[in-house]
Amino acid sequence: MELSRIIDLFLFAIPSLITGVIAYYFFREHTKNEDGRRRFLLKKDMQVSAMPLRLQAYERMAIFLERITPSKLIVRTQPISSDKDAYESLLIQSIEQEFEHNLSQQIYISDKCWNIITTAKNTTIQLIRKASLLEKTDTANKLREVVLTEMMDRHSPSDAALAFIKEEVSDMW
C-alpha cells in the first residue's frame, strides 16, 4: 500500500513539475524580452536626445576645418610685423587655439573621424612650417604668399577631413 501511494504521489507530482519547469522557462524568456525591450527603448530615447549634440559636434568640427584652411587662415590672420618666425608662430598658435576650443567635440564623433581631423590639423601646421623654412621666405608677407601659392596647386588637408565628416553625417540618416 505504501509503495502504491508513493507511486500515486509521484504520478500526481509529474504534471506539476512539468508545468513548473515550463512556467520557469516562460517567465525567464519573458523577463529577457522585457529587459531587451527596455534597453532598446532607453537607447532609442538616448539617441533622440544625443543626435542634436552629435550633429552640433560635426558642425563645429566642419567650422574648425574651414577656419584652419590655409588660404582662409592667412586672410583672417594678419601679420603683426614683417618677422616670418613670429607670423609662423601666430598662425600655428591660431590653429592650436581653435583645436583646443573644440577638443570636447571628440566624445560625440567617431575615433576615425577625430583622427582624420587631427591629421588635417597637423598637416596644415607642417605645411606652414615647411613654407617658412624655404629660402625664398624671408618676411611674413612672403610666407603668406608662399603658403597661398602652395594651396593653389593642391587641395587643403582640411578638404579631405571635411569630405569625411560629410560622409559620416550622411551615414547617420
C-alpha atoms as one frame of an Amber mdcrd trajectory, in Angstrom:
protein
   0.000   0.000   0.000   2.777   2.336   0.882   4.542   1.794  -2.445   1.385
   2.358  -4.492   0.739   5.549  -2.552   4.242   6.820  -3.280   3.781   5.982
  -6.960   0.421   7.812  -6.983   2.021  10.879  -5.395   4.825  10.717  -7.881
   2.363  10.481 -10.790   0.436  13.465  -9.442   3.667  15.437  -8.986   4.972
  14.888 -12.535   2.416  17.204 -14.225   3.058  19.829 -11.543   6.813  19.606
 -12.071   6.423  19.803 -15.857   4.120  22.809 -15.510   6.578  24.435 -13.098
   9.534  23.917 -15.451   7.560  25.292 -18.417   6.431  28.287 -16.356  10.012
  28.908 -15.220  11.348  28.950 -18.782   8.418  31.054 -19.994   8.926  33.708
 -17.319  12.706  33.672 -17.817  12.291  34.313 -21.551   9.619  36.901 -20.885
  11.917  38.710 -18.460  14.782  38.653 -21.007  12.495  40.071 -23.693  11.245
  42.801 -21.375  14.794  43.739 -20.395  15.772  43.845 -24.062  12.735  45.972
 -24.900  13.510  48.386 -22.063  17.140  48.666 -23.167  16.044  49.265 -26.752
  13.601  51.999 -25.726  16.180  53.604 -23.460  18.792  53.522 -26.218  16.274
  54.936 -28.691  15.412  57.792 -26.327  19.087  58.498 -25.719  19.785  58.563
 -29.455  16.977  61.039 -29.992  18.427  63.365 -27.366  22.056  62.757 -28.404
  21.518  63.275 -32.139  21.416  67.085 -31.941  24.602  67.064 -29.854  26.361
  64.816 -32.351  25.261  66.956 -35.282  26.419  70.073 -33.466  29.817  68.447
 -32.875  30.150  67.655 -36.576  29.123  71.225 -37.414  31.720  72.653 -35.058
  34.424  70.419 -36.467  33.450  71.457 -40.008  33.788  75.105 -38.956  37.148
  74.293 -37.370  38.378  72.711 -40.600  37.163  75.657 -42.620  38.892  78.086
 -40.274  42.254  76.273 -40.466  42.223  76.001 -44.251  45.488  77.812 -45.023
  44.005  80.288 -47.503  41.264  81.320 -45.072  43.586  81.284 -42.070  46.078
  83.591 -43.781  43.393  86.030 -44.893  41.933  86.113 -41.380  45.269  86.309
 -39.515  47.270  89.379 -40.452  50.977  89.565 -39.599  51.869  91.868 -36.729
  55.375  92.550 -38.038  57.491  91.516 -41.010  59.179  88.763 -38.971  58.321
  85.447 -40.638  59.025  83.400 -37.496  56.622  85.494 -35.434  53.973  85.152
 -38.131  54.536  81.396 -38.365  54.080  81.145 -34.592  50.953  83.292 -34.770
  49.409  81.051 -37.445  50.249  77.860 -35.560  49.005  79.346 -32.298  45.754
  80.275 -34.001  45.300  76.692 -35.250  46.107  75.247 -31.831  43.680  77.595
 -30.080  40.896  76.656 -32.490  41.673  72.984 -31.898  41.740  73.307 -28.107
  38.451  75.190 -28.225  36.856  72.167 -29.927  38.554  69.343 -28.013  35.391
  68.328 -26.199  33.669  67.512 -29.507  35.680  64.301 -29.811  33.284  62.477
 -27.491  30.442  62.938 -29.983  32.234  61.887 -33.170  33.865  58.628 -34.190
  37.512  57.895 -33.401  38.298  57.567 -37.099  36.800  60.986 -37.815  38.684
  62.547 -34.901  41.955  61.047 -36.119  41.366  62.425 -39.623  40.636  65.887
 -38.198  43.775  65.765 -36.046  45.817  64.674 -39.060  44.420  67.580 -41.103
  45.396  69.987 -38.328  48.918  68.579 -38.050  49.375  68.536 -41.823  48.325
  72.184 -42.036  50.859  73.094 -39.349  53.548  71.145 -41.213  52.659  72.964
 -44.431  53.146  76.321 -42.716  56.441  75.210 -41.146  57.789  73.895 -44.457
  56.846  77.119 -46.216  58.660  79.074 -43.504  61.836  77.013 -43.984  62.139
  77.809 -47.695  64.988  80.159 -48.610  62.744  82.476 -50.579  60.607  83.020
 -47.478  62.259  85.903 -45.650  59.321  88.040 -44.468  55.836  87.459 -43.083
  54.248  88.664 -46.324  56.447  86.300 -48.333  55.347  83.454 -46.050  51.733
  84.328 -46.773  52.488  84.386 -50.476  54.282  81.026 -50.435  51.521  79.286
 -48.469  48.822  80.683 -50.758  50.797  79.602 -53.835  51.199  76.115 -52.378
  47.451  75.893 -51.839  46.732  76.819 -55.453  48.499  73.694 -56.673  46.814
  71.196 -54.354  43.881  70.614 -52.062  43.946  71.715 -48.471  44.375  68.995
 -45.803  41.070  70.218 -44.417  39.255  69.280 -47.629  39.748  65.543 -47.117
  38.689  65.750 -43.486  35.639  67.817 -44.406  34.650  65.263 -47.045  34.923
  62.519 -44.423  32.728  64.480 -41.996  30.097  64.949 -44.691  30.153  61.240
 -45.481  29.881  60.259 -41.818  26.987  62.624 -41.204  25.159  61.354 -44.282
  25.529  57.795 -42.935  23.668  58.871 -39.776  20.458  59.277 -41.758
